[in-house]
Amino acid sequence: MEDFIEYVAKWMVDEPDAVRVERTQDGDHVAVRLHVHEDDMGRIIGREGRLAMALRTLLSVGGHARAVDTSLDIR
């Protein structure tokens, strides 16, 4: 799941080398942290948060297939 989020994020930003993804798991909950360059925050979040919501939806679908709850934190 986190590999896919990293792939999509690198495609969307101007500084793909600054993209980093961390995963923590606590039981049946997986928390994914997406770190991007400060200048790319607007690109990842998108207008009215639409791109961030799309990333969260994709992560949720992947988690659902694995029977885990997921969350995405963008920093």
N, C-alpha and C positions, 0 to 999 in steps of 0.2 A: 504494500500500500504506500509506504513512504517513498519507495523508489519511483512510483508513478507521480506522486506529488512533486518530487524533486525534478523529474523530467519535464513536467508541465511548467513549473515555475521557472526553470532555466530557459525555456522557450519564450516566456513572456517578458523577461527582464533585459535590461541593457548590460548588467554586470552579472553574467551567469556564474562566474567564478566565486562570487560572494554568497551564492545560494547554499544553504546548509540545512539539513533536516535531522531532527532528533526525535527519537521515539521512546516513550516510557509506557510500561504496561503495569497495571494494577488489577489483577484478577481478570475480569472480562471487560475492562476499559482500557483502550489504547489512546494515549494523548500524543499528538504529533505537533512538534514545534517547527515552524518554517522560518528560518532566518534569511533575510535578504538585505541588500545594501540599502541604506537610508534613502537614497534617491529613487529607488525602485518600489518603495512602499505604495505609492499611488497606483502604479501599474498592477501590482498584485491585488490590491483591494478593489480597484475599478470604481466606476461611477456608482454611487449609492451602495457600494459594497457588493455589487453583483458578481464580480469575478471571485471574490473571497467566498461568497455563498456557493458559487458553482464548485469551487475546490472542496468546500465542506461537504457538499452533496456527493461528489465523487468519492470522497473518503468514507462517507457514511454508507454508500452502496457497497464498497469493498469490505467494510466492516460487517455489514449485514450478511454478506456471503460467508464470512468467517465466524458469525455469531458473536461479535463483540461490539460494544459501544465505542464510538470514536469521537474525538474532538480535535480541532485544528486551531492552533494559536499562531498568529503571524507576528513576527517581531522584526 
